[in-house]
Amino acid sequence: MEKVKNVLLIFSLIAIIVVALIGIFLVLDLASGPEAKEMLTKTLSVISILAAASIIAVFILSLANKK
């Protein structure tokens, strides 16, 4: 159970860093065309959803370990 929690925590940290980098690319307008901006926006959405899901899973696992 603890190994799963550690893997999810590592994934969440990596996902948050990637989301921050993509956000910086979008704010600084480093994507040259509309297709690139759309791709970055969709990638940002997918990674954010996965990060949120793993943070929720870590929270549920920590609640289960307390009982």
VMD Tcl script that draws the C-alpha trace (Angstrom):
set ca {
  {0.00 0.00 0.00}
  {2.85 2.35 0.85}
  {4.61 1.66 -2.47}
  {1.48 2.61 -4.41}
  {1.22 5.82 -2.42}
  {4.88 6.68 -3.14}
  {4.45 6.04 -6.87}
  {1.36 8.23 -6.98}
  {3.16 10.99 -5.09}
  {6.09 10.91 -7.50}
  {3.73 10.94 -10.49}
  {1.84 13.89 -8.99}
  {5.02 15.88 -8.45}
  {6.24 15.23 -11.99}
  {2.82 16.11 -13.42}
  {2.69 19.38 -11.48}
  {6.13 20.35 -12.78}
  {5.11 19.54 -16.37}
  {1.87 21.52 -15.96}
  {3.89 24.48 -14.70}
  {6.26 24.29 -17.67}
  {3.41 24.11 -20.18}
  {1.72 27.02 -18.42}
  {4.92 29.05 -18.74}
  {5.10 28.21 -22.45}
  {1.53 29.43 -22.91}
  {2.00 32.62 -20.87}
  {5.25 33.56 -22.59}
  {3.67 32.75 -25.98}
  {6.46 30.36 -26.98}
  {4.06 28.31 -29.12}
  {4.31 29.77 -32.61}
  {1.02 28.75 -34.19}
  {-2.56 28.12 -33.16}
  {-2.11 24.37 -33.62}
  {0.78 24.34 -31.17}
  {-1.21 26.36 -28.63}
  {-4.16 24.00 -28.99}
  {-1.90 20.98 -28.51}
  {-0.31 22.52 -25.40}
  {-3.73 23.40 -23.98}
  {-5.06 19.88 -24.51}
  {-1.89 18.35 -23.06}
  {-2.18 20.67 -20.07}
  {-5.78 19.56 -19.52}
  {-4.96 15.84 -19.69}
  {-1.96 16.09 -17.36}
  {-3.94 18.22 -14.90}
  {-6.75 15.66 -14.78}
  {-4.29 12.82 -14.20}
  {-2.46 14.77 -11.48}
  {-5.72 15.61 -9.72}
  {-6.81 11.97 -9.88}
  {-3.57 10.74 -8.36}
  {-3.66 13.41 -5.62}
  {-7.17 12.25 -4.73}
  {-5.99 8.63 -4.74}
  {-3.12 9.51 -2.39}
  {-5.59 11.27 -0.08}
  {-7.88 8.22 -0.06}
  {-4.94 5.89 0.61}
  {-3.75 8.04 3.49}
  {-7.25 7.99 4.99}
  {-7.36 4.20 4.63}
  {-3.98 3.85 6.38}
  {-5.15 5.89 9.39}
  {-7.98 3.48 10.23}
}
mol new
graphics top color blue
foreach p $ca { graphics top sphere $p radius 0.5 }
foreach p [lrange $ca 0 end-1] q [lrange $ca 1 end] { graphics top cylinder $p $q radius 0.2 }
display resetview
